[in-house]
Amino acid sequence: MRISLVGTNVELEPLRALVNDRALLSPEPMAAAYARISRSPETVEQLRESARTDVESARRSNQRIVFDMGHSSIAEHAVFNFDVEGISRLAVEELERSRLASFTERSQRYVRLDSAWHMPAEVASLPGVSAAFKARYDALFDAYDALHRELLRRQLEGVGGSVSKAERQAMETVAKEDARYVLPLGTLAQLGMTLNARSLESMARRMRGHELEEVRAVAQALEAQALSVAPSLIRYTSPRGLADPSAAWKTVDWTGGGKGRQRSGCGVSLIDPPVPGEPDRVLGERLQWLNGAVEGPHDEALRRWLVEYYGAASPWDSAPRLLEFVELTYEATVSAACFGQLKRHRMASMLAGPYDLRLGVRVPPSLESAGLAAKVVEAAEVTEELMGRGHSWEAASAYLICNSVCRKVIIKMNLRELYHFCRLRMDGHAQWEIRELAGEMAELARGVAPGAAGFLCGKDCFGSKTSM
């Protein structure tokens, strides 16, 4: 046996000062070498050396194999790391819709934000509108600062003002986490992103057809940066004429006007729920098949198997693959703050409706108990002049939507993904709204699959689980 680590993510900046031939910094030779494995008698090491010493030949090989022969998976061997800075949270929503990419984003829960926002190009050349946008942004950030100070003050007063460093950090987190419900989607964000060339091509093609100029500009910048080091692996990024309504999510709906009301709960429901007990029967039969048995009580076998598995499982152990044979589809109404976390579960199938004030405004419990709910609802309201209805910049008014404003979502998860989701989002450290969402989803799952869903819980509950 011979297993060799031949590459890792490395930063280009320090290498550029050491390598004269920039082609050697391209991921294309690696992709070309691996592409040749299936039809060459040479060793992988020889193939890599050959591709590395003749990069232009490697590029021609990639173009022939990936585009002429249609073996697009070869492009997956080229991986990019991007720093993404100075784009809006609204643009991040589009960026992070890519399933096969990895993201780590600066959290609005843990970082106190300065007043930094995106002025959409659609309104930048309209003095009156751009001035109104700026005033709206400034007012929302002022509200954010005021709520943050008030929440922190109330917490400190509640304990007499003397707290440890760790306790103060916990209070700061609550203040930042809940004050952010008045921040707009135009708030600037930053993230690190890792993805392969095939995923980047798909992402760029989708985003280049978006209605917002910022999203199109992000796609073009990503493509240009990738092409500078890997021109042979990215080609089909122009938006195609195919109309896929499930891929183009409308961002905002002003049909009902710009006034909202306080909303309580996520309103989670199951769409076309299975007959109670049916998922347990299906999984029990699959388990019996796996074990070579065709007779016997399937649900009892499943129960024993899961009790044994979760009796020994730790928070870092994945849920059994068998659970993928059951899927559940939910509908829920979540705020932009909650959706920002929900969208990170990219293996789920998801549709999102537009942000719509008619669906209500979510108010954090801390602000509710402090008598500040009206401040959140008022911050979410948008005047007629800023909606842009009937104007070319109507879509850009979505940047002014606050984190508290809601949208409807449809989420389909197999039971294994639901276990992963609940493990993270039912945990005591999870944000309050998505913890509420996960809890309701878990409860509905137990209603139709009391056996298979019996161990849904947050990671802080591992070690205290009870049998079904």
Number of C-alpha atoms within 10 A of each C-alpha: 3 3 5 7 5 8 8 7 9 11 9 12 8 9 12 13 9 9 11 10 9 14 18 16 17 21 21 30 30 23 24 31 25 17 22 19 14 7 7 11 10 11 11 15 12 12 20 21 14 16 22 22 13 13 19 15 15 23 20 13 22 27 22 14 20 22 17 11 10 11 14 17 15 23 29 15 21 20 22 20 17 14 9 15 11 13 19 23 22 26 22 20 17 17 20 20 17 20 17 16 18 15 17 11 13 12 16 19 18 15 12 18 18 11 15 15 22 22 18 19 14 18 20 13 10 12 10 10 17 18 13 15 21 15 11 18 24 15 15 23 22 15 20 27 21 12 23 21 15 17 22 18 15 16 17 16 11 10 9 9 12 11 12 9 9 9 12 16 13 12 19 21 19 21 27 24 21 25 29 26 30 28 29 29 25 24 24 20 23 17 16 14 17 17 21 21 27 22 20 25 21 16 24 25 21 23 25 21 18 17 15 21 18 22 23 18 15 19 23 17 12 17 22 13 13 23 16 11 17 23 17 21 29 22 16 13 19 14 14 11 7 6 8 8 8 9 11 16 14 14 20 20 20 20 10 11 16 18 19 22 19 17 20 11 13 21 13 20 16 18 13 9 15 17 10 14 16 15 25 23 19 17 23 24 21 19 20 19 13 11 9 9 12 13 9 11 12 20 22 13 15 22 19 13 14 20 18 12 13 19 16 11 14 12 16 10 10 13 20 13 10 14 22 15 13 18 17 20 20 19 20 20 25 30 26 25 26 24 20 18 14 20 20 17 17 16 14 18 14 19 15 22 16 16 25 24 27 20 19 23 31 29 27 21 14 17 20 13 9 11 10 17 18 14 15 30 24 14 23 27 19 20 11 12 10 19 21 18 16 7 9 10 20 18 19 25 23 24 23 23 26 28 27 30 32 29 25 20 19 18 19 20 20 17 26 20 21 25 23 20 23 22 24 20 25 25 19 13 12 14 18 18 22 23 21 17 22 26 20 19 23 22 15 19 27 18 16 20 22 19 25 25 24 20 23 24 22 23 19 14 16 18 13 8 14 12 14 13
